[in-house]
Amino acid sequence: VAALLPRRAKAGTPKLKEIDVGIGLNVDADVTVSDPIGPDFVSFSLEWSRASDVLSPPSFARVVNHLRRNDGNGSQGPVFRIGGNSADQTWWDPSGSRPTGDSCNASYSGEFCVKNRMTPETLEAAHAAAEAVNGSLVLDLIMLQNSSASWAVEETKGIAESIGWDRIEAVEIGNEPDLFFENGARSPEYTVSAFAAEFDAYYAALRDVLPGDRFVQGGTFCCKGEFLNAQQTLIENQAKSENALKSWSLHRYPTSSCQGRVPTLAELMSNDATDGEAALVSEWVRSCKANGIDFVIGESNSCSCGGYKGLSDTLSAGLWGADFLFAMASVNVTRVNFHGGGSGPYTWLGEPKGPAGCGPDVRPLFYGMYAFAKATAAWSRLLKVVRGEHPSTTSPLVKVWATKSKDAVQVIVINKDYNATQPTKCSVTIESRKKLNGTAMLSELKVSNDSSDPFKAKNGIQFEGQTWDGSECGELQGSRNVTSLDRCADGTWSFEVIPGSLAVLSVTFEGYNEL
């Protein structure tokens, strides 16, 4: 990806430091290679069937608020996208008396039926959670009907009456329609053109009840080639029509446990699971940008079908998550929603363990999300990095990124090399027209105890010396602990990154001394 491509050195710039073990890094703070990374880049997706239970406990908002950037201006929080597989089996039923059996005939098979209710209480819980973190909502509407959009219209009217539109960024129409032929919602011959016609009909029906134009997030495709290959055409056609889109969503999971599959650590730590996924979406991102539409990874996680125990609930998922976020930022994706909620292996937060919704169960993935948010504060952009390395000792699984904000340059090293037995030595040179302070800070995401295999760690994880282990109701435990690093005589900063960890070197510009 762009952040790692080699380039010719500028005239007069220092040569890459030659070291026996590890990598020499030359960061050009004057050359950015991405759009600004927004404060809601790291966001969430969850099911309608679990929304109230996940969003209502007080510990949820207290943990999530740690992702916000403390800029003193009421910093923006993340997006909560509510949808998933339950979206097309959820309808408006404020009284709870609507017989769900009446819904089955709307599906092709007659067996794909509504199972969940959208109620004012569900919506109020979502609105309260968004308000508690200064965030926003994307709400997925039902697309079970193929001859009418009346149920989606009912939901939209219920949203307007229950919570209004102040916290809602967009609505979606259906979830993963490219799988409708598999779940029985549509016939086995369901095509892209049939979907496009239905989507236009839904949009036309919703136009009178939505608060304005550009309020729909399109797409929500999963994985079927015919639909994926049609995305560029669909995006361009929507841009030309009166059905202007707010954004386009695609769901991406690099591994799967569906149908008995067993994902491996090697698959998740591979760069195909991060850079490869980013390369796959890059053309569609460019198409969206050219048409004034945001491109969103509307659902993702380490492993589809709920994750995989011993992989999705370990520190390896946190390292993957951080690298995945950087990779998607490098191709100018607008946002990434990690799907979760409840007790599944891949969730960011499990069910609270304490009374009154406290005792948060903060999973390793969230630590990776947190480290990314800290490393991309204040609308940071990615920088160009040139790597020099000893080919026999440095693995391609040691990933490097760099960001620049108005206050600092940050160099991020993610050591995903699960076969390594020794730390990777890093030597960093930063070129900048704006003068930098000589002393840097080193933050680490790692296992705090002497774990024999940090990639399998489920607890004992800390970032900057702090953890949510033992948190009463969402507060970080322990004192913040970062290492102060002085610039070496040759102008570099040097440090080591152990396997199964992430390090952030932060160098502030003169006049700004704290991050």
N, C-alpha and C positions, 0 to 999 in steps of 0.2 A: 504494500500500500504506500501512499504518497509519503507518509511520515518516515518511512524507512528506506526510501530510494537513495542510492548513493549519488553524489554530485561532485563536480570539480571544486577544489578548494579555491577560495578567493585569493587574489594576490595579496601576499603579506599576512595571511592568516596562519596560525600555528599549525604545524603538522600534527596528525593524530598521534597521540601518545602510544608508543610501542611498549606493550607489557607482556610478560611471559605467560600469564594465565588470565583469561577473561577478555574484557572488551574495553576499547578506548572509544569514547563518544564525543563527537564534535557537534554541538547544538548551535544553530544559527538563530539567535533571538530576533533577527530582523527579517526573517522569511517565514511567514505563516502559510500553512497548507490546508486550512479548513475554514469553514464558516465559524462564527462564534458558537460556542456550546451553551445552550440556554439553561436556565436554572431548573427547568422541569425535564431536562434530557433524561434523567433517571426516574422512571415512573413505574406504575403498577397496573396490572390487569387481574381481575378476579371474576368469579362466577356470580350471576344473579342469585343462584341457590344458596350462596354462602355470604352474600354481601353484608347483611346486618350483623351477623355473628362476627365477621372479620373486622368491620369498621367501627363497631360500637365500643369495644373495651377501651378504657382511658389510656392503657399502655400503648395502644396502637399509634395514636397521634403523637404521643411523647417520644416514641422511638423514631417514627418517620420524620419528625421535626428536625432530627439531627442531620438530615440531608440538605436542609435549607442553608443558604449562605448568609452568614451574619453580616449583612452590609449596613445594618442600622436603618434601612428604609422599608421595613415590612417585607422582607425578601420573599420572592415567589416560591411556592411549594410545588410538589409533583402533581401529576394527573392520576386520577383513579379511573381506569376504564373498566366498566362493569358490563360483562357480556359472556364470552366463552360459549361452550357447548350448550349451556342452559339458556342462552338468549332466545333461541327459536323454540324453546319449550317453556317460555314465561309470557304470561299475558296480564293485562290490567284487571285486577280483581280486588277492589278495595274492601269489600265485605267478606271475602273468603267463601262466598256461597256459589260461585260459578262452577258448574260441573265440568271438570276437565275432560271427561269422556266425550263431550260434544266437539272437542277439537280434533279428534283423530282423523275424521274424514277429510280434513283439509290437506293431509299428506297423501302422497301417491300410494303408499303402502297401506294406509288406513291404520297403521300401528305406531306411527311417530306422533306423539301426543304432548300436549301441555302438561307439565308436572309442577310448575312453580308459579307463584303469584307475585306480581309487582303491586305494591300497596303504598299508600302515603307514608306509612311508617318506614318501609324500606328506603324510599327516596329521602325521607328526612334524615335517616342515619347516614346516608351517603353525603348529603349536603352538609351535615354537621361535621363529618370527617374532613371534607374538603375545606370547610371554613376554619377548622382547627389548625390546619397546616398551610393556610393561604394558598390552597391548590384549586384544581378544577376537575370537572367530570366529563367523561365521554361515555354515553349510555347507548347500549346496543339494543335496537328494537327488533321485535319478532318478524320473521319473514316466512313463517310456516305456510301462510296462504299463498296460493299461486294465481288465484283469480280475483283477489281483492286485497287491499291494504288496510282494511278497516281495523284490524287488531293493532297494527302499528300506529294508526291514527289515534285509537283509544289510549294507547300508552303515552303518546306525545301530549295529548290533552291532559292526561293525569299528571304528567311531569310539570306542565305549565301551572296547573291548579295547585299542586302540592308544594313545589319548591321554587317555581319560577325559573328564570334562565340566567341569573347572575353568576352562578358558579359552573355553568355548563358550557364547555368548549364546542362540542359537536355531538351528533347522534350518528350511530351506524345503522345500516339496514342489513340485518342478518349476520350470521357468523359462519365463515368457511363454506360458502355456497358451492365451492368446487367439490365438497364432500356430500352434498345433498343427495346424490344418486346412491351413495353407500348407506346412509342412515335411513333411507326410505322417505325422506321429505319430498323428493322428486323422482322421476322415472330414471331408469338406467341410461336413457338416451339424453339426459339433460346436458345442454350445450352452453357454450359461452354466449351465443346469440340469444338463447332463451333467457339466460340470466340477465343480459343487458336489457332486454325488453321488460322484464319484471322490475329491474332496478329503476328504470325510467318511470314505470307506472307507479311504483311506490313513492318515488321522489315527487311526482306530480300531485299525488294524494296528500303528501305531507307539507307541500309548499304553503298551503293556507294556514297551517297550525304551527309551523316553525316561526321563530321570532325574526327571521331575516334570511337573506341569501347567504351562500357559502357557510352553511351550518351542518353539512353532512360530510362524514368521513367515509370514503368509498373503499372498495376492495374487500378487505378482510379475508383474502384467499390464504390457503394453507400450502398446497404442495402438488397439485395436479398440473401436469405439463401444459395441457391445452389452455387452462386458465392463466397460468403464469406467463406463457408465451403471448397471450392476448393483452397483457396489462398495458403495454405502451399504447396500443391502439385504443383501448378503453379510456385511458387517461386523456389522450388527445381528443377523443370524441366528446368526453364530458367537458373538457375545457372549451370546446367550440359550441356546446349546447347551452340552453338556458339553465341546465342543472349544474351550476357552478359548484365545485367541491371545495371544502375547507382543506381536506387532506386525503391522502391515500394510505391505506394500511395493508401490511403484509405480515403474516405470521411465520416465524423461522425458529426451528429447533434443530440444533446440529446433530443430536443423537435421539434415539427413541427406545422406549421399552414396550411399545405397542406390540400386540400379538406375540408376546413371549420373547421379544428381542432382549439381548443382554448387552447394553452399552459398556464400553471399557474406558478405563482411565486414559489409555493411549489415544482413543478417539476424541475424548473431551479436551485433553491437553494439546492436541494437534493444532497447528495453525489453520488447518482447513475449517476447524470449528469456530474460528474467529475471523481471520483475514479472508478465508475462503467464502464465508457467509457474506462478508462485506462486499467482496468482488461480485458475488452473485447479484446483489441488489443495486449495484452502482449505476447501471444503465437506467433502471427505472427511477432512481433518485434524480438523475439528470433530466429525464423526461418530465418529471413532476416540477422540478425547479424551473424548467423552461416555460412551463404553463402556469406558474404562480401558485403551485400546490405544494404543501408540505408532504414529505414522505415519512411515514411512521412505521417502526416495527411494533405493530399493535399487540402482538403476543410473542414472547420468547421465554426460553429457559434452557437449562442444560440438557433436558431430555423430555420428549413429549410423552403423553399418557401418564402424567403425574410425577415423572422422575423415576429414579432408581436408587434404592437404599444402598448405602455404602459408597455412593458417588455424588448424587445430587444433594445430599445432606452433609457434605464434607467440605473442608477448606478448598479442595480442588474446584468445587463449583464457584466459590468466591473468587479464586484466581481466574478461572475461565470468564466469569461475569465481568470482572474489571477489564480484561483484555478485549472481550466482545464489545463492550461499550466504547472503548477507544477505537476499535476497528470500525464500528458503525459511524462514529464521529468523523473518522478520516474520510469517509465518502459522503459526508454532509447529510446523513439521516437527521431528521429533526428531533426524534425522541425514540426511546426504547422502553417498552412496558414489559417487565418481567411478570409472568403469570404465576399466581399462587393463591395462598389463603387456605386455612384449614391445617390438616395434619399430614398432607402428602410430603414425600421426600424432598421435592424441589421448591417448597415454599420459602419465602423470605422470612416470614414470621409464622411460627406455629401457634397453636391455641394457648392462651395464657394459662399459667400453672398456679397462679395465686388467686386469692379471693377478690371479688369486685372488679374483675377484668384486669388485674395487675399480675405481676410475675411473668413478664414477657418471655417468650421462647424465641430468641433472636438467632436465626440460622446463619451458617457461614456465608451463604449468598449475599445476605444483607451487608456483611462486612466488606465484601468486594464493591457493592454499590456505594457504600459510605466512603471508602477510600477513593473511588473515582470522583465522587462529588467534591471531596476535599481538594483533589488535584486539578479540578476544572472550575474553580470558583471565579466569580466576577466576569462571566462571559469570555472565558479563556478560548484561545485558538490553539490548534496543534501547530507545532514547529517542525521544521526539517531537521532530521538527525542523520549524521553520517557515522557509520560503525566501522571501526577497525578492530580486528579480533584475531586471536590465535586459533587457527582453524581446527587444531586437534583437541582443543580444550573448551571451546565455547559452543554450546548447543543452540540451534535455531529456536528452541523452546524458551530461551531467555529473551523475552520481548522487551523492547524499549520504545517509550513514547516521551514526548516533551510538550509542555504547554506554556503559554504566556498570557498573563493577565496584565492589567494596568500596574500591578504591584510587584509581580514576581515572575521568574521563570522556574518551572518545575520539571524535573526529569524523573520519569517513572520507569522502574525496572521490575518486571514480573518474571520470576524464576519458576517456570512450569516444568522444568526438567526433572521428571520423577525418577530417572535413573542416576542422577548426579549424586555424588557422595561428598563433594566439596563445594564451598561457596564460590560464586562467580565474583571476581574482582572487577570493579568498574572504575574507570578514570575519566572524568568529565571535563571538557573544555566548553565554555559558553562564549560565543562571539556576540557582542551587543554594542550598538552605538550609544545606548543609554547605560550609564555607569552602574555596575552592580556592587553590592556590599561584598566584602571578602569572606565573611562568615556565613555559612549555609546551615540549614537544619535538615536532619535526616529523620523521616518518619517511616515506621515499619508496620506492615500487616503480617502477623506471624502467630505461631502457636507459642503461648507463654511458658509451657512446661517442656520437659525434655521428651517430646514425642518421638517414638521410633520411626514414625511415618507421618509427617505433617499433612500429606495429601489426604489421609484418611481421618484427620481430626474433625470432631464434631463440636467440641467445646474447648475451653482454654485458649480461645482465639482473642487476639487484641489488636487494636490499631492505635498507634501512639501511646502504648502502655495502658490503654483503657479497654474495658470489656463490658458487655451486657450480662455476663454470667453473674448471677446473684442480684441483678437489678430488681428493686422493689416494684417500680412501676414505669420503667422506661428510661431512667437516668443512667448515664454511663458510670461505671464503677472504676475507682482508682484515679490517680493523678496523671495528668497528661505528661508523657515522657518522650522527648525527642532528643536526638544527639546533635550537638553543635560541632560543625566541621569547618576548620579554617582552610583557606585556599593554600595549596602547596606552593613551594618556591617556583615550580614550573608553570604556575597558573591554573592548575587543575584541582578538582575536588575528587578524592578517592574514598571508596567504601566497598563493602562486600555485601552480596545478597545471597542468603542461604537458599537451597532448594525448598520449594513449597512456601515461598514468601513473596512479598511485594514491598518495594522500597520507593519512597518519594524524596528526592533531593530538592529542597526549596531554597532558592537564592533570590533575595529581594533586591529591588532597585534602591539606589541611594535615596534617602529621605523616607523610606518605609522599612521598618525594622521588625515587624511581627506579622505572622500569618496565623 
